[in-house]
Amino acid sequence: MTKVRILGPRSSADAVLGELHQLGLVELTNARTAHSLSGLAGAEIRSARSEELAAARAQAEKLLAELPDVARPGGTVEPLQRPLDLSELRARLDSLTGHVGQVRRRLDALRDEHLVLPTYLQPLRLLLALVPVLAKLDVRRLRQLGLATVVVVLNTDDERLVDALRAALEDELGTRFELASTRVEQGAMGCLVVFPVDSADVVQSILGGSAIRNVSLPQRFEGLALNATVEAMQRRLDEVPGELDDAQAERQALMLGHAEWLVAAHAAIVAESELLSAAEELGATQRTFLAECWVPRAQVDQLRAELERRLGPAVLVEDIRTSAYDPQAPVLMRNRRLSRPFESLVRFLELPRAGSVDPTLLMAIVLPLMFGAMVGDVGYGALLLVLAVYAGRRLAPRTAATPEIASLVRVLLLGAAWSIVFGVLYGEVFGDLGTRIFGDWALWKERPSAVALQPLLLFAVAIGTAHVTLGLAIGAWQAMRFREYRVMLDRLGAIAALAGLSVLAAWMAGSLPAGAVTPAVVLTAVGLVLVMSLHGALGITTGALDLLGRIGNILSYLRIAAVGLASAHLANVANELGSIGPIWIGIFVALFFHALNLALAAFSPMIQSLRLQYVEFFGAFFVGGGRPFTPFGQHRTRGLPSTT
């Protein structure tokens, strides 16, 4: 990444911004404040226009949230032609907002009706059976008879409260009422009270307690007889799903009819907003303008050629040639296709600082290998491979909006492939099932066997030693580039000490002759002294603790063997349980434990592998704090905003 200056006649500033927005190659910085220059004329006009655009953008994005997924175009979105007629645009947005709002309100009303009607139907059906005489009398006929009815729900299933209500009504009305009750749901009793019309106020005062709630029917069902109310409600409940489908189809047709225009309008609003904002960052003199921007080094010549071709030689592009290690520079991660899925895992921790080492490629090599070494089973690896392929195809429509999902699927795909490779080395197919069928076919050692424990532990320590040493070597090289020589010497000292200790460990194991001891001791001592000398007065303590921490990091890789052994033993236990008892029970138990082991194999090895990358490996060299490169005009190529 490098910084460039763009200079030209003041009259061509807007044209230059437009071309830069189309190209999408640069990230603008504030040249006006950086060089204490005046800005372009018309700041107040641009500010007022920006406020109008912000209101239109909010309205457009609210409508975009209503778009069905099938109407969401991917890739480049071509905006409407500028300059935008905001009055016409807002009028069309207002009209569309009104229509969408009407349909949405109808949908909400229908959904509410679909939820509420069953809560009326159940108690009314139960009460209907209790008062068959009143079932066919509507409100008008009851009033002619001088009667009134009320339905209430008691918030309890204790019938003593019904008795108390009956007693309260008797105290006020004597025998001039009827009360029927039944349990309508858990913790609730429904009651129907029939009483003289002239006693309505007395009844309402009695029914005003906190444990009693009146059941008021929806307006469309008022005045009907009880059985007619139940029938009408059931008919309405049957009609609502069809009306819901019609309303949803109407909303979808409405949005599909305006989708192309709406997306283009939003793109145009965003583009003009970005151009107005960018104009405030340009510096200007009486006759010229100045823009400064970050651009990938490999694209400086392309930028210069494109501006000259489009605008002529009057616009100059000057490469300032800033340091590659400038902490203010943005970061653009560029990796080959195979390692690109691992970029999201690096960014999950933190974006590397400009000029520092991007560990994506190394992670792409080592992480799947560690995952495979832990799973190490042909059967589980094949299933994970199938699941990864299926997930990739199933989630394909969503990966454009969430590329991280596609990246994780590809990471699992590589891990599953390595699981099959290590499964062949260990001779495992769903544990020892392959051995039971085909005999001993392992190319290396079968993990659960006693003779395999020591080689597995040594293998894990060897991976740890190589991985941590690689991290320290990268850290030393990077520190040299940053001119951080104390850090460089610290990393070199740690490498020397670890190398010496590794040789001593190999000699103690009988793998090296006694002649290797003296060089190993000297190398360890030199490394330890170098590390201690860089930590000041407390170096004897802190330097030794730092080295012990490095040794602990290496031993942490023993989890590769531990997790793998646990998975292998669980698979063998599943096979043993499958051979006990009736065959159908054995198959069920074995499938259950193998499914459990497969689930663990999909998550635990990945988490442990990531932990080894982030802590033991990255800790030796990784420098975070980078900020992502955000090219001017990026929204034009990204299309729709996220609706989540």
Summary of the structure (lengths in Angstrom):
residues: 644
radius of gyration: 37.6
end to end distance: 32.1
largest distance: 118.9
contacts: 2061
relative contact order: 0.12
helix: 67%
strand: 9%
